[in-house]
Amino acid sequence: GRLGQKRHRPASSFIIVMAFQLVRPGGCVPWNDPNTTKCALTKKECSANESFVSADKTTACPLAAADMQIGRCDGQCATGPDSCRTGSGFEPGRGCSVSNSNNNSSAPTFYTSCRRDGLCVWDALECRSVLAYHDEQCDCSRVHIGACFLKGRQEASFYCAVSKDACGDDALYVSAHALLERRQENISPWIECRLCDEEKRHMSGRVVGLIICCLVGMFIAIRIYTKIERSLTWKDAAPPVWETEKARKK
């Protein structure tokens, strides 16, 4: 996965620089068309006639996780039925992506925060109690996610995952809280997985801002050009009648 840099203070109080990894999409592969892959973060996104392929086994998805579509319920973006207050009413898509909540505008998608420790997570199932709430401080760059550890491999063999449904059959899911405890107890290898990075989170906003700046610049340029053209036209025009008569009298 792509790496970003952040600072972390372990129990020993000295500061070290560690890397965090970003989740990558897996895919859904139709049984009758194995050469086609639909991007998916979890196996729940696959239909009955599709097989899920975990992120460690495919690079077919051209999208970053931040650009993946999620869904909406209760009037806000949600990752699935587990993020809905009633557990139902979830509608896929509806203008919600992992990073943005209104068709790739600069409005961010917000996620769940666990009330016990304030950790931003993928959904309420990641919280160790039922006390979780929609938190407008939790954009995708602040969301901690878990990881899939490959069975029978060395401990460093893993890939980031939003839930256990993102793991293949040959991997064991470790939650975001469990990874946090490993870091707090200084257990090697130190692993931190995030949903997206800060750059991606603000990318759409930067694009919108750039478009606005370009439009403003074009408007100003047109106004200046119009004024110059009018000025030149006035200079080239015939002199007023009173100036002509004045010249004849001389």
Residue pairs with C-beta under 8 A, 6 or more apart in sequence:
1 21
1 22
1 23
1 24
1 159
1 160
2 21
2 22
2 197
3 19
3 20
3 21
4 19
4 20
4 22
4 194
4 197
4 198
5 17
5 18
5 19
6 17
6 18
6 20
6 192
7 15
7 16
7 17
7 18
8 15
8 16
8 18
8 183
8 190
8 192
9 15
10 16
10 183
10 184
10 186
11 184
11 185
11 186
12 186
18 183
18 190
18 192
19 192
20 192
20 193
20 194
21 160
21 191
21 192
21 193
21 194
22 64
22 65
22 160
22 193
22 194
22 195
22 196
22 197
23 41
23 55
23 65
23 145
23 160
23 161
23 162
23 166
23 193
23 194
23 195
24 55
24 61
24 64
24 65
24 159
24 160
25 39
25 40
25 41
25 55
25 61
25 63
25 64
25 65
25 68
26 39
26 40
26 41
26 42
26 52
26 53
26 54
26 55
26 57
26 58
26 61
26 166
27 37
27 38
27 39
27 40
27 52
27 53
27 58
27 60
27 61
28 37
28 38
28 40
28 43
28 45
28 46
28 47
28 50
28 51
28 52
28 53
29 36
29 37
29 38
29 50
29 51
29 52
29 53
30 36
30 49
30 50
31 49
31 50
31 51
32 49
37 53
37 58
37 60
37 61
38 45
38 46
38 50
39 61
39 62
39 63
39 68
40 46
40 52
40 61
41 65
41 68
41 98
41 162
41 166
42 52
42 162
42 163
42 165
42 166
43 52
43 165
43 166
44 80
44 165
46 52
52 168
53 60
53 168
54 148
54 159
54 161
54 166
54 167
54 168
54 171
55 159
55 160
55 161
55 166
56 148
56 150
56 159
56 168
56 171
57 168
64 196
64 200
65 98
65 195
65 196
66 97
66 98
66 99
66 140
66 195
66 196
66 197
66 200
66 201
66 203
67 97
67 98
67 99
68 97
68 98
69 92
69 93
69 96
69 97
70 77
70 78
70 79
70 80
70 92
70 96
70 97
70 98
70 109
71 77
71 78
71 79
71 80
71 90
71 91
71 92
71 93
71 94
71 96
72 78
72 90
72 91
72 93
72 94
72 95
72 96
73 81
73 83
73 84
73 85
73 88
73 89
73 90
73 91
74 84
74 85
74 86
74 89
76 101
76 110
76 134
77 94
77 96
77 101
77 109
77 110
78 84
78 90
78 96
78 123
79 111
79 122
79 123
79 162
80 90
80 123
81 87
81 88
81 90
82 123
82 124
82 125
83 90
83 112
83 123
83 124
84 90
95 101
95 102
95 103
96 109
97 104
97 109
98 109
98 140
98 195
98 196
99 108
99 109
99 139
99 140
99 196
99 200
99 201
99 203
99 204
100 106
100 107
100 108
100 109
100 204
101 107
101 108
101 109
101 110
104 204
105 204
105 208
106 202
106 204
106 205
106 208
106 209
108 139
108 140
108 201
109 139
109 140
110 134
110 135
110 136
110 137
110 138
110 139
111 120
111 121
111 122
111 123
111 134
111 135
111 138
111 139
111 140
111 142
111 143
111 195
112 120
112 121
112 122
112 123
112 124
112 126
112 127
112 132
112 133
112 134
112 135
112 138
113 119
113 120
113 121
113 132
113 133
113 134
113 135
113 137
113 138
114 121
114 126
114 127
114 128
114 129
114 131
114 132
114 177
115 127
115 129
115 131
115 132
115 133
116 127
116 128
116 129
116 131
117 177
119 126
119 127
119 144
119 176
119 177
119 180
120 135
120 137
120 138
120 142
120 143
120 144
121 127
121 132
121 143
121 144
121 145
121 176
122 143
122 145
122 162
122 163
122 176
122 195
123 163
124 130
124 132
125 163
126 145
126 146
126 163
126 175
126 176
126 177
128 177
139 201
140 194
140 195
140 196
140 200
140 201
141 194
141 195
141 196
141 197
141 198
141 200
141 201
142 194
143 194
143 195
143 196
144 176
144 179
144 180
144 192
144 193
144 194
145 160
145 161
145 162
145 163
145 176
145 193
145 194
145 195
146 160
146 161
146 162
146 163
146 164
146 173
146 174
146 175
146 176
146 178
146 179
146 193
147 158
147 159
147 160
147 161
147 173
147 174
147 179
147 191
147 193
148 158
148 159
148 160
148 161
148 166
148 167
148 168
148 171
148 172
148 173
148 174
149 155
149 157
149 158
149 171
149 172
149 173
149 174
150 157
150 158
150 170
150 171
151 170
151 171
151 172
155 189
156 189
158 171
158 174
158 191
159 171
160 193
160 194
161 167
161 173
161 193
162 195
163 173
164 173
166 173
167 173
176 193
179 191
179 192
179 193
182 190
182 191
183 190
183 191
183 192
